[in-house]
C-alpha cells in the first residue's frame, strides 16, 4: 500500500497514540479494531483527520460478509429486524453492540431516531464468572444480557438481543421482515432462509463461508477509494461513525443504569 497510509491492525493500548501521531503527520489511518477507544477519543481523531485533510477509516466487526453482501444487493426495505447475538465471556458486549448497530443501519440505510434499553448482569452473584470477566480484561459490571429496541427514521423497528454464554461459540442470527419477504440469516454459518409472504415455502441459500480476511479486504478497498476522494466511500465512513456515536450513547445509558 501507499507510504502515506498507516494501518493499525491489533486491539492495542497504544492505538490512540499511534493514530494521533499518524494523523498529525498527514497520514491516512485505518484502525481495524476500536475496542480500546472511547467516543471522546474517536471524535478527536475524526476532527484531527478532517483538519489534516486525510482519511480515517474504522473497522467494525462483520459488515461486508457474504450474508451482508447478499442482503445489500437485494436492497431490502425492512419493516422489522430481529437480531440475536450470542457471545462468549471473552467478548466485549459493548463493542459487539456497536458492530450490530453499524451492520443493520448500513444495510438498511436507516437512522435511529429513538431507542429503549434493558440490561441484566448476573456475574455479580457468581464469583467465578466475575473472575472470568477480569481475566479477559472486561469490566465485571458489564451486562451479560442486553436488549435494545430501536425505532428508525423510516418507521423500521430493530430489536437487538445480546447475551453471553459460559461455553460455546459466538452465533449471530438476523431475521428481516419486509412487505413481501421474510429472511432468516445465520451470519457466521453463511446460510439464508428466504420465504415469500404469499406462502410458506422456504428457500435455503448457502453462501460463501464467513471469512474475516474477505471482510478486511472490503474495508481496505473502501479505504483506498476514500483516499481518492470517492464520494460513496467517504459517505460510508461518515455513516459508520454516526452509527458508532449512537451505539456509544446507548452504552453510556446502560452504564448509567448499572
Buried (B, 14 or more C-beta within 10 A) or exposed (E): EEEEBBBBEEBBEEBBEBBBEBBEEEBBBBBBBBBBBEBEBBBBBBEBBEEBEBBBBBBBBBBBBBBBBBBBEBEBBBEEBBBBBBBBBEBBBBBBBBBBBBBBBBBBBBEBEEBEBEBEBEBEEEEEBBEBBEEEEBBBEBBBBBBBBBBBEEEBBBBBBBBBEEEEEBBBBBBBBBEEBBBBBBBBBBBBBBBEEEEEEEEEEEBEEBEEEBBBEBBBEBBBBBBEEEEEBBEBBEBBBBBBBBBBEBBEBBBEEE
